[in-house]
Amino acid sequence: MSIETTYTALRENLASYLDRAVDDREVIVVKRRGARDVAIIAADELAGLDETAHLLRSPANARRLMQALAKSKANDKKKAPAKPAAVALKELRRSLGL
């Protein structure tokens, strides 16, 4: 999800917007009157996007990655989720010291 702001609002709250980009993984879109918009994104997010683009650039590599992803998803569906162990209320209270 992205947040839109103006250049003026960005200047007034720069640290806050930069923190949101890094801490909350938000993309900040700066709307500029008379100029093209600019996006602010955390540097490690950008590095991940660059790496993904690099890996998918080769059609053969992209095919292999998509096949591996499909296989992984199929294996996940085969595994039944583990059910949490049932604990009696008295046992839970005792373990918590209540």
C-alpha positions as CSV (number, residue, x, y, z in Angstrom):
1,M,0.0,0.0,0.0
2,S,1.2,3.5,-0.6
3,I,0.8,6.9,1.0
4,E,0.4,10.0,-1.0
5,T,1.7,13.3,0.2
6,T,2.7,16.7,-1.1
7,Y,6.2,18.1,-1.3
8,T,5.3,20.7,1.3
9,A,3.9,18.1,3.7
10,L,7.0,15.9,3.1
11,R,9.3,18.7,4.0
12,E,7.4,19.4,7.2
13,N,7.4,15.8,8.3
14,L,10.4,14.3,6.6
15,A,11.6,12.1,9.5
16,S,8.1,10.7,10.1
17,Y,7.7,9.8,6.4
18,L,11.1,8.2,6.2
19,D,10.4,6.2,9.4
20,R,7.1,4.9,7.8
21,A,8.9,3.9,4.7
22,V,11.4,1.9,6.7
23,D,9.5,0.6,9.7
24,D,6.0,0.1,8.1
25,R,7.3,-0.9,4.6
26,E,5.1,1.9,3.2
27,V,5.8,3.5,-0.2
28,I,5.5,7.3,0.0
29,V,4.4,8.9,-3.2
30,V,5.2,12.6,-3.3
31,K,2.8,14.5,-5.6
32,R,4.5,17.6,-7.1
33,R,2.7,20.4,-8.8
34,G,4.2,20.9,-12.3
35,A,6.6,18.1,-12.0
36,R,6.5,14.3,-12.1
37,D,5.7,12.4,-8.9
38,V,8.4,10.7,-6.9
39,A,8.3,7.6,-4.7
40,I,10.2,7.0,-1.6
41,I,10.9,3.3,-0.7
42,A,13.1,1.6,1.9
43,A,16.6,0.8,0.5
44,D,16.3,-2.9,1.3
45,E,12.9,-3.1,-0.4
46,L,14.4,-1.6,-3.5
47,A,17.4,-4.0,-3.3
48,G,14.9,-6.9,-3.2
49,L,12.9,-5.6,-6.1
50,D,16.2,-5.1,-8.1
51,E,17.3,-8.7,-7.3
52,T,13.9,-10.1,-8.3
53,A,14.0,-8.2,-11.6
54,H,17.5,-9.5,-12.2
55,L,16.5,-13.1,-11.5
56,L,13.4,-12.9,-13.7
57,R,15.2,-11.2,-16.6
58,S,16.3,-14.6,-18.1
59,P,13.2,-16.4,-19.5
60,A,14.8,-19.8,-18.6
61,N,15.6,-18.7,-15.1
62,A,12.1,-17.2,-14.6
63,R,10.6,-20.5,-15.7
64,R,12.7,-22.5,-13.3
65,L,11.8,-20.1,-10.4
66,M,8.1,-20.3,-11.2
67,Q,8.2,-24.1,-11.4
68,A,10.0,-24.2,-8.0
69,L,7.4,-21.9,-6.5
70,A,4.5,-24.0,-7.8
71,K,6.2,-27.2,-6.5
72,S,6.6,-25.6,-3.1
73,K,3.0,-24.4,-2.9
74,A,1.8,-27.9,-3.9
75,N,3.9,-29.4,-1.1
76,D,2.5,-26.9,1.4
77,K,-1.0,-28.0,0.5
78,K,-0.2,-31.7,1.0
79,K,1.0,-31.0,4.6
80,A,-1.9,-30.8,7.0
81,P,-1.5,-28.0,9.5
82,A,-0.6,-29.2,13.0
83,K,-3.4,-28.9,15.5
84,P,-2.5,-27.2,18.8
85,A,-2.5,-29.5,21.7
86,A,-5.6,-29.2,23.9
87,V,-4.8,-28.1,27.5
88,A,-7.3,-28.2,30.3
89,L,-8.1,-24.9,31.8
90,K,-6.9,-26.0,35.2
91,E,-3.5,-27.0,33.7
92,L,-3.2,-23.7,31.9
93,R,-3.9,-21.7,35.1
94,R,-1.5,-23.8,37.0
95,S,1.3,-23.3,34.4
96,L,0.7,-19.6,34.6
97,G,0.7,-19.5,38.3
98,L,-2.9,-18.4,38.6
